Amino acid sequence: MSSQRKTRAFEKRMSEVLGIRPNQVESVFRGARPTSIRVNRLLDEERYRETLEFVRAKAPGLIPVDWCEHSFFWPDNDGFDEVLPLAHEGRVYLQNAASLIPPVALDPQPGDSVLDVAAAPGGKAFHIAARTGNEGELWLNDSAPPRAAKLAELAELYGVRYAELTTHNAQYIDKSVPAERFDRILLDVQCSGEGRVNLRKSDALRYWSEERIEKYKHLQTKMCDAAYKLLKPGGTLVYSTCTLSPEEDEFPVHKVLRRHADLSVAPLGFSEEEFLPGLGSWRGEKFDPGLRHAVRVRPSDVFEGFFVAKLVKDPA
């Protein structure tokens, strides 16, 4: 497919998904960047206060995220060069604000057993550890050994304690881990990455295709089924992607809901202007009505494109 035809196909698809005109798509997809700062709550109290004061002084435009404690929106990246060294010291984590959503939706509690199925590079896993104060059983997994090794290094830097670090393939992880093992599971899956597309770049869609989306949706559905088997009754599973196509977002969740009647979609409990409800249907495919509680994040100056669904398993 020519570059021009691929761009038109992408614009048509995103206009349908987001409810905008095709000629508006280019202005929306301008690439993701760090737009939030999370101060590491695993620091001791004095170092935490020092870090917080320094960040506020160097980045005066920060806006507290009212649904995510210890975190701030950073729309203009003022003071970036001065704040960046703190990340290399494990004192802050710089990320796109959309990446704050899954750990908050998961809502891990001290004492919970938590699995991050695809944990590298680590931002969400470290956020989970911070939210529990390291008072839980955190199991980290990533299928690529080099990524897992780097994850271990960064976990040490950020003061994160974990019980296990494994390299199982996500779609088969249920073959290696005991069933109904975890109170909470984060499944942030491999995807086509549409939420990070920057249409200002000439090669922005080099790897994008509708055929690739179709391939991913089947892989992601297998991942959902495997993760479900590891979830305790009464547990919470958060499924997330940094893409926007319904085949990779609503479709895998719809399939796991159809297969498991004890699973339902719960509201996140917090919102922003960019948070859109999940779709009820897509190109002839009807989805479970509960998917209206899922969230598709419209790309903006603050948020990259993202999708999050919070699934709850019935108690025994």
Steps between C-alpha positions, in 0.01 A plus 500: 500500500635843409578749776216726387245219494617380842459850643147523359411160647637603840313834491173328404533244779591755768224738395248218551646393833532849648197661339695771320537600133781338300658841440528546879701183558840646411463778755410245772785253440809701581697242695529408867744661742550510878208703633495390862735470795446242772709559811620166636314439827740216585763759594549564869294793631779759499619413151140497375439852632829626356415352161150643501626847588767488232255389232249770589774764490642392164166424333260765634236419237423160651134420570414233761320196360199483729443127436865396536684606816866603483455574128479817291399592149792662318352651183793719397801306633636816666822415684538166323880511484522569873243239603627219273802413720259414783362218284850355469514498880165321542340805660241575232346314210434699183233360269205585285203567724300217341735249664378610842153365428547118517662480848238738640223291344657184642490656849747260666483482878766411758509124537368426151667253269548689172622382160626735230493273196703719263688715747792651302613774490352525851311825547167339581655228718694758702182704538323191635779449754479865606124483545537204737811634673676177402256325735378235261614205294599642162575255220666651192503327162629590156549257215833645382796414729698818409201717592452302821864554594467875446177494699687348795761777486238773498301333778808523720549865404142587597505296821238253376474165678360208300444134577564354154637609163418259217518494120188307399320576174186687598265291286620181674573629850219289644703190412781605737325681786241347738135571424310763701827620651458880500272761653583749224648467153620770263498393136654785299530320169723517196310695236520702177574819696261732318478731801865595453482574126645838402359595159742789475765238417518368143550139615242510783299209357792292379401199710126565516253288305153361547646151446731556799203608711318177411805299601530676835134460594529121504819512707343744745191282536721205596676722754166599655391137532831402661490790747138422597602152612754647745251737664350413838122517548420858599819621329561786256658479155591820314548466124674791330657595168664805346295453186151602388361246255201309641643171372779535758295670770134401531529174303733303735307618807168414335625149425616434856169634634307265271705202614486574872164597648660582837688794348362854459627848409510754784515882465840653567360750751689799360496689172649773282371688197697265273344182645245353256277199578570168334319427176187287485578373151754528222453425131226245553638347823287563809676512835394418854293794638729518802775638279337842530688512833836460324694814407660598172731796550492752216849629413566855619781725617495310831389144421619255240234277348421218742237241595421364845242248618463403865365145534374355826454130570205395712579377853493126552 
